[in-house]
Amino acid sequence: MPRFYVTTAIPYVNSRPHLGFALELVQADVLARHHRLRGDRVRFLTGTDDNSLKNVLAARAEGVSTGDLVDRNSAAFAALRDPLALSFTDFIRTSRDARHRTGVERLWRACAHDLYRHHYEGLYCVGCEQFYAPADLVDGRCPEHEVEPQRVAEENWFFRLSRHADRLRDLILDGTVRIEPAARRNEVLAFIAAGLRDFSVSRSRERAHGWGIPVPGDPDQVVYVWWDALGNYITSLGYGGEGSNYRRWWVRGDRRVHVIGKGVVRFHAVYWLAMLLSAGEPLPTDILVHDYLTTDGRKISKSAGAAVDPVALADRYGPDAVRWWLLRDVPRVGDADFTEARLVARANEDLANGLGNLVNRVTVMVHRYRDGRPPVGAVPDADAEPVAKACREAPDLVRAAVDDFDFRRATAAVWRIVEEANRYVEQVRPWDLARAERGGDTGAGRRLDSAVSALLAACRVLARELTPFVPTLAARVSEQCVTLSGELPQPQPLFPRW
């Protein structure tokens, strides 16, 4: 069985999680569940980036220790598992996980031939945890956080990124590392073509306020947060230790997939790849990039003051409503503006009216017309062919869409079954067939058996194909459509209308 290893970026824990990161978690979870459904062996990693200056400053602003703040907020990220129905295999914390420091130190030593000390003065955005050239600013402000960066001067360790430019370009051009969508791939290639500058990979212990992993052999410096954080994809697998997971999932893995937001493309598709090349380690196979969620056109983020709490949404509407909006309404390319009204409208239209109405109709028919026992040996009805066709085609269409990192297209392929099945109900009018059967029309009874069988089969396909997207709801569909001692359970409302 193929090995599929999928990761999210690890967020700073200067505050609690917001809906923008929930999007990334849910997308990665769909990939993990989809590949499990296909029979692949899957490992799904997420976690938190604890060793950030942002976390230190946030703790000082609150008047608490940095350790207390990151412990509290990291726990809030880990606790997203149930509200969002996530299935991650592993959760790493860069400040507490013993695997991480060992791996970061080994990675540093493996890249030692590309590391050198250098005095540097530049413009630094704490929000991004990166330096900016003046030309990269917008009206003198960070393009991401819209604040003026700080001028910083100090001597740090630098990484020879420039040495790896040609190799990086070739690996991206020949598809060794696949970056989707194409616009992000082109952005990375343009960044490389403009010339790569060596970048700082440490900070003075003083400026880091003593927080972070000390540079091996130079305890007055701490490892720069991005070098530290990027390493989590392999340190979590025991890189630097005695474990076999690194060989199983990274060295011998069939797919090594990073799901990230567009704001960190440069770090994952340039810096991280160069670090791995320098260390002589395998590269990720796929870097899948999503755009942003916004509210009133502003990026949802902690620093922008436009956070939306995914836990509160899930408490109010359930994990399926939140997941479904993130997957059904957010485009593959382009930002998506979130409102609670849009989430409610989508849940009502699709989950309550479309799917919920269909499953309820079908299970009620089985009980009302066949005493709860699904017909056996019914001859397929030609009028049901569009439903059967949608069911046959859905698995391959979903597979192609998910492989293309297009969740809108994937959910649309599943939803075609719902639309065709509801259309078929209105066309065949089972209630009229039941009335005719009661009047002695045996042909109507046979057509009713065919209709009920086709519709029940469609519901069972839906239960399977919806599992990666709305696992809790898919399980309820399955429960209502599986016979117990030859009978279906009594019909229950599938999804509430908000």
N, C-alpha and C positions, 0 to 999 in steps of 0.2 A: 504493500500500500504506500502511495506517495506520502512524504512528510511535508506538511504545510505549517510554517511558523509565521504568525502575524503579530505585529506589535502596534501600539499607539505611541505617539510622542508622550513624554512624561511632563506634566505641567508643574509650574511653580506652585507652591502651597502658601503663598502670601495671603490667600483668602480661600473661601469655600468654592466648590466647583460651580460652573455656570453651564447654560445650555449649549454654548459653543463647543465645549469639550465633550458634552454628552453626544453631540453629533458624531464626533470621531470615535468614541467608544462604541456607539451603536453600529456604525459602519464596519468597524473591525469585528464586532460580534457577529454581524451577518456573514462576513467572510468566513469566520471560524465555523459557525453553524452550517453554512452551505457546504463547506468542504467535509465536515463530519457526515452530513447527509449523503454525500457522494462516496463515502467509505474511506476518505483519507485519514491519516493520523494527523492530529492538529494540536498545536501548542499556541496559546493566546496569552500574550504578556501585556500588562499595563502597569502603572505605578505612579510615583511622584518624584519630582526633582526637588529635593530638600536643600541642596547645597548652593543656594542662590543668595546674592546680596539683597535681592528683593525681599526674601524671607527675613533676613536680618533686620532690614529697615522696618518692615511691617511689625516685627516683634517689638522693636524699640518704640514704635508709635503707640503700640498697645500697652507698653509697660510690662511685658512678659518676657521670659527667656526665649531665645530662638528655638531651643529644643522643645519647649512646651508648645510653642505656636505650630511648629511643623508636625509634631505628634498629633495635635488636635485636628489640624486641617488635612493631613494625610489620611487620618481615619475617616474623614468625611468623603474623600475620594474613593477609598476602598469600600465604603458603605453604599456606593452607587450600584453595587451588584444587584440587590433585590429590587429597588425602585425602577431600574432600567432593564431588568431581566437579562443580565449579562452572564456570560459563561467563561470568563477569563480563567486560565489555568494557573497563572502566576501573577503576583503583585509585588513589585520591588520598590523599596524605599532607599534612596541613595545615601541617607544619613545613618540608617540603622542596620541595613542588610550586610552581613559579614562578607557575602559573596562579592559585593560591589567594590569595596576598597581594594581587596586583593586583585580583582580584575583590572581596575583603573591603574594600579601601580604596575601591573605586568604590561598593560598596553603602553604606558609611558616609556617603560624600558625598551619595549619592542620598537618604538619609534625614535629612540635616542639619537640615531644617526641623522634625523631630520629636525632636531631640537637645538636651539642656541639661545643665549641670553642677548638681550638687545634693549637699549634705552628707547622709550617710545613716548610720544606726546600726541594726544588725539582727543576727539570728541566722543564721549561715552554716554549711551542711553542705558540707564539702570533697568528700565522696563524691558528692553530687548536683551539686556546683558551683552551688548556688543558695541564696538567702535564704529563710527560712521565717518566717511570722507565728507568734506563740505558739499561736494557735488551731489551726494546721496540724500541730503536734507531737503526739505520743502519749506521755503521761507525760513531757513535756519532751524527748523524743528524736525524731530524724528518723524518719518512718514507713517510709522505705526502708532505711536502714542501721542503725537502732536505736542511734544514738550521739547524745550531746548536741551540738548545734551550737555553734560558736564565736561569741562576741559580737565583731562587727567594726564599727568606726566609721571612715569616711573620706569624702572628697569624690570622686565619680565622675561620669561621664557617664550620663545617664538617657534612656530612650526613652519617648515619650508613647504608651504602649500604650492608655491610657484613651480617647484620641481615636478609636480604631478599633473600639470595642466594638459599636456598632450595626451597622456594615457587616459585621463578622465574623459576628455572629449571623444576619444575613439571608443571607449566602453559604452558611452551613452549613444553615440551614433550607430554602433553596430547592434544595439539592443541587448547587450550583455546585462546592462542595468536598464530596466524599462521604467520610464517616468510617464505617468498618466495624470491628467490629460495632456495632449500634445502641446498646448500653450505653455504648460509648466516646463516641459522638456525643452522647448525653444528658449524659454527664459533662462534656464540653466546653461544652455549652450552659448547664449549671448553673454552671460556673465563670465563664462570661461574665456570666450573670444576677446573680451575687453581687457584681459590680463589679470591673472590671479596674484594677489599680494600675500606674502607671508602674514600669518595672524598670531596674535598673542594667545598663549595657552596657559598662562598662570596670572595670579594676582598677588600682590604683597599680602602677607598675613595680616598686616596692620589694616589695609583697606578692606580686607575681607572680615575684619573684626574677629579673627581667629576661627571663623567658621568655614569648614570645607576640608578636603583631603590634602594633607601636606604633599608637596612635590617630593618624590623620592630623591634623597640626598641633598635636599635644599629646604629645610623646614621653615625658613623665613618666607617661603612662597607657598600658596595653595593652588591646586589644580583649578584652572578656569572652569566655570560652571558648564560651558557647552562641551568641553572635552570630557568632563566628568559625566554629564548627563547622556551624551551620545553613546558612551561605553555600556550603558545599561542593557542594550540589546544583546550583548554577549556576556557581560559579567553575570547577568541573571541565569545564564546557562552554565556557569561554573568556569568561564574562561579565567585562567590563572590558578585554578584549583585542580582537584583530582577527579571531579565528576565527569560523567560520560555524556551529559546533556549537550555540551558544546559540540562534540563530535556528531551526535545524533541529529541535532536540529540545525546547526549552522554549517559545519563542514560537509556533512552528508545530506543535509536537507534538500528537498527538491525545490521548494519555494521559500524564500526569505522575504517577507513582505512588510514594509513600513507604511502605515496609514498616518498621514500628517496634514496639518493645515498649511495654507499657502505662505503664511508668514515665516515658516521655518524651512522652506525649500532649500535655501542656500546651505544651511547647516547640514542637512541630511543628504543632499545630492551632490555636494562639493566637498565640504570639510570632512564629513564622516567617511565618504568613499576614499578620500586621500589618506586619512588616518589608517584605514584598513589596508590600503595599498602599501603604505609605509611599513606596517607591521607584518605584511605578507600573509594576510588573512583573507578568506573569501568575502565577496561583496554581497549586499542584498540583491535579490533578483528583481524586485519591484518596489517602486516608490509611488504610492497612490496619494494624490493630493486633492483635498477638498477646499472649497472656498469658504467664506465666512457666513455666519448668521448675523443678521442685523436687527435692530429695533429702530423704527423711524429712520432708517438709513444709516444708523451708527452701529459699528461693530459691537457685538455682544462680547464684553470682556470685563474682567475685574477692574483693570486700571482705568478704563474709559467710563466707569460708573454706569454701565448699561447691562448689568448682569441679570440673567433670568434663571431662577432656581429650578433645576430639573426635578429635584426631589419634591418640591411643592406641587409641581405640575403632575407628577406621577401619583402623588397622594390624592390629588383632586380627580384626576381622570383615568388613572391606571397606566401601567407601563406600555400597554399596547397602543393607546392613543398617542402617547409621546413618540414612541418608536415609529408608528405609521406615518405621522406627519413628517418626521425627519427623513424618512425614506421615500415617501410618495410625493412630497412637495418640494424638497430641496433639489435643485438641478445639479447635474454633473459639473457644469461650468457656470460660474456666476454666483454672486451672493444671493441669499434668500432672506427676506424680511419676515420676522416672526411676529405674530400676534396671537394671543390666546383665542381670539375669535376664529382665526384661521384653523387652529388646531381643533377646536370644537366642531367647526363646519366640516372638516375632513373626516373626523371620527363619526359624526352623525351620518354623513352621506355614504361613506364606504362601510364602516364597521357595523353600525347599527342598522341602517336601511339596506345597503347592498348585501353584505355577507350575512348579517344577523337575520334579516328577513328571509333570505334564501334557505338557510339551514333550518329555521323554524318552520317554514312552509313544508319543506321536504319531510322532516321528522314527524310533523303533525299529520301529513298525508299517510305515512306508513302506519301510524296508530289509528287514524280515522278510517282508512279504507282497507287496511290489511291487518288489523289487530296487533300492530307493533312488529309484525314479522315481515322483513323485506322479501319481495317476490324472488323466487328461485327459478332459474332457467328462462327468464323472459327473453323474447326475441327482440333484438335492437330495432328501434324505430328510425326510419330514414330521416324523419324530421329532427331527430336528436343528433344528427351527424355534426352540426356546428359545435355542439357541446363536447362531443367526443373528440373532435379535432382539436379544440382548445386544450383539452386535457392531455392529448398525446403530445402536442407541441410545446406545452408549458415548460417541461424540464429542460429541454435543449435551449429554449429561448431565455430562460432564467440563467442557465449556465453561461451562455454567451454574454448576457448583460452584466452579470456579476464579474466575470473575467475581465470585462471592459470597464469595471468600476462605475457602472451606471445603474444605480439603484432605482431610479425612476422607471427606466425601461424594464428592469427585472420585475418590479411590482406590477407594472402594466401588463406584463405577460401573464401573471397569475390572475390579475383582475379580469382579464378577458374571459376566464372560466365563469366568474360570477355574472358578468354581463350576458354571456351566451345562455347560461342556465336560467337566469331570470327572464330573458327573452323567450326561451323555450316554454317556461311555465305559462306565460301569457298566450303563447301560440297554441299549445296543446290543450289548455284549460282542463286539468285533471278533474276538477269538480263537476264539469259537464259529463266527462267520461264515467265518473262514479255514479252519477244520476242515471245515465243510460244503462249502466250495468245493473243497477237495482231494478230497472224496468225490464230486464231480461236480455239485454244486448251483450252476448258473450264476447263479441269482437271488441266492444268498448272496454270490457274487462281486461282483455289481452293488451290493448293499447295502453290502458292505465298501468298495468304491470311494467310494460316497457318504459313508460315515462318515469315512474317512480324509481325503477332500477337505474336508469340513466342519470337521474338527478342525484340519487344517493351516491352513485359512483363518483360523480363530479364533486360532491361534498368531501368525499374521502381523499380525492386528489388534492383538493384545496387544503385539507388538514396537513398533508405532507408538504406541499409546496410553500405554504405560508410559515412553516416552522422557523426558517432562518430569520424571518422579518418580524413576526409577532408570535413568539413561541408560546406565550401563555394562552392567547386566544386560539391558536392552532390546536393546542391540547384540548381545549373545550370543544372545538369542532369535532375532533377525533372521538372524544368521549360520547358525544351525542349520536355519532354515526357508527359506532361499533356495537354489534349485537352481543347480548349476554344471555346465554341459554336460548339462542334463536330470536330474541326480542331486542329491539332498541330500547334504551332508557326512555323514561318519560321526557317529553320536550321541555326545555328550560330556556328562558330568555338568554341569548348569547352575549349581547353587548348593550349597555344602557344608551338611551338617547339623552344627550346633555342639553 
